[in-house]
Amino acid sequence: MIGHGSRAMAAPAADRARYLAQFQTLGLMVQFLLGMVVYMAGVPSRARGDAQTLSIVVLSVHVVVAIGLAAGAVLILRAAAAAHDWRRWLARAGAAVIAVAVVAGILTLATNNGWWSYAMAAGFTAALMAYGGLLIPAAADNSPALNGVRPGR
């Protein structure tokens, strides 16, 4: 970015946040697919035989990916902290809904309540939107732009 010192310093942070958001969206997609396998096989307490074994393994990987998503959210928050624009807002929103989804996942297992599973899916959707938004490049005036150019200019 060209301009004042704060904007010039924000460019590397914005690029790093955008770079990390690529991995975060990939992790969210993997997490969604793992969740669908758990849904199809059933939670370990309700499944039997090979389905129970599959469910335990996939649920364990699901938890590990959730920890990775939480760590990724922290890294993106740190990278976007210097941005002072819409990227920082999206990073905060993404981290907040990742936290909500993790808590909803824990409550889903603890209560066997499908509504918490729905909250987890809603958190996934909101996080995907937030981190997907971070993938949008910025124009010279630091506003979001597709292909680097704002429409109508």
Residue pairs with C-beta under 8 A, 6 or more apart in sequence:
1 7
1 8
1 10
1 11
1 14
1 138
1 140
1 142
2 8
2 140
6 84
7 142
9 82
10 82
10 83
10 84
10 85
10 142
13 79
13 80
13 81
13 82
13 83
14 80
14 83
14 85
14 87
14 138
16 79
17 76
17 79
17 80
17 83
17 87
17 91
17 134
18 87
18 134
18 135
18 137
20 72
20 75
20 76
20 79
21 76
21 131
21 132
21 134
21 135
22 135
23 72
24 69
24 72
24 73
24 76
24 94
24 127
24 131
25 128
25 131
25 132
25 135
27 65
27 68
27 69
27 72
28 69
28 124
28 127
28 128
28 131
29 128
30 65
31 62
31 65
31 66
31 69
31 124
32 124
34 58
34 61
34 62
34 65
35 62
35 120
35 121
35 124
37 54
37 58
38 55
38 58
38 59
38 62
39 117
41 47
41 51
41 52
41 54
41 55
41 58
42 51
42 52
42 55
43 55
43 59
43 109
43 112
44 52
44 55
44 56
44 59
45 112
47 54
47 55
62 105
66 101
66 102
66 105
69 98
69 102
69 127
70 98
70 99
70 102
73 91
73 94
73 95
73 98
73 99
74 95
76 91
76 94
76 95
76 131
76 134
77 91
77 92
77 95
79 91
80 87
80 88
80 90
80 91
80 92
80 134
81 88
81 91
83 91
85 138
85 142
86 133
86 143
86 144
87 134
87 138
90 130
90 131
90 133
90 134
91 130
91 134
93 126
93 130
94 126
94 127
94 130
94 131
94 134
97 123
97 126
97 127
97 130
98 123
98 127
100 119
100 123
101 119
101 120
101 122
101 123
101 124
101 127
104 116
104 117
104 119
104 120
104 123
105 116
105 120
107 113
107 116
107 119
108 114
108 116
108 117
108 120
133 144
136 144
136 145
136 146
137 144
137 145
137 146
137 147
137 148
138 144
138 145
139 145
139 148
139 149
139 150
139 153
141 150
143 150
